[in-house]
Amino acid sequence: IHPIFGGAFRAEGDIKRATLPIAIIAIVNMILDPIFIYGVGWGISGAALATGLAPILGLMMMLYWIFIKKDTYLSYNKEDFHNDFSIYKDILAVGIPASLEQLIMAALAVTVNFMLTVVSGSIAVAVYTAGWRLISLGLLPAIGVGTAAITVSGVAYGAKKYENIRTALRYSAKLGLASSIVVCILLYVFANQLAFIFSYSEASAPLLPLIAAFIQLMCLFILYVPFGASAGNVFQGLGKGTTSFILTTFREFVLVLIFAYLLGFVFNMGETGIYYGMLLGGFIGSVIAYAYIEIYVDRLIKGKIEGSKI
């Protein structure tokens, strides 16, 4: 339910009320965790309970804004709710491929872990798992900008202002790239300090230089994500969820794995080869995705393909 209401706020352009409940949930979770884990002595069960209770507050905030305060752009009344299978179809056309994209990403992570286990053992998996958490944090600015492009491109598409789609696409790519460059530099410079977060104990201390080296290499991955993310998100905004899914699958589950296998196993580059393969496959896939969305929007503007039927 929470993502549904959050999506409604984002569609209205009300990013503040889409984000505030998420922040509140995180803060409440951090407060409840030590209370339930240590104070009450419930351990892991306490952590699970805190994780389950925290989202309730965020949901209550959204319900209050929508059904009690009623100051949203769109009004929500029981009388307005009725079955419209064309709307269901539009939602599923984007929602199902988007869900499958997340499944593909999870499958990719599992496959990469397996490949690392084969070539380098459990230490390589530990390095990858720890380092990728920081890389994932570095991806958030570009992903956030790309997510905003969904709403903007969708509005422009519905209004048949196709030139605005190109503007949104290029602006999101440029802004995402600018933020990614800053994040990449910070990760590279402070790699050792960040790696210490996962290697502060005596047992894990030997992992510090390995994690730091991983961060300094894989931070390059962040630089071209804005192009692939912007392309995929704009396609989602245009209702082309299947196209976005195909591009993501081709990039992550075809190119990345092919190059990771070739460099890691065929060329005997081991763990480093797998990382280089991920970078190379992701780069090529992002370039293809962005080139395709540019061509698609250009044809849309010129009237060579059918636009919105609204």
Secondary structure, DSSP 8 states (H G I E B T S, - for coil): -HHHHHHHHHHHT-HHHHHHHHHHHHHHHHHHHHIIIIIS--HHHHHHHHHHHHHHHHHHHHHIIIIII--SSS---GGG----HHHHHHHHHHHHHHHHHHHHHHHHHHHHHHHHHHHH-HHHHHHHHHHHHHHHHHHHHHHHHHHHHHHHHHHHHHTT-HHHHHHHHHHHHHHHHHHHHHHHHHHHHTHHHHHHTT--STTTGGGHHHHHHHHHHHTTHHHHHHHHHHHHHHHHHTT-HHHHHHHHIIIIIIIHHHHHHIIIIIT--HHHHHHHHHHHHHHHHHHHHHHHHHHHHHHHHTTSS-----
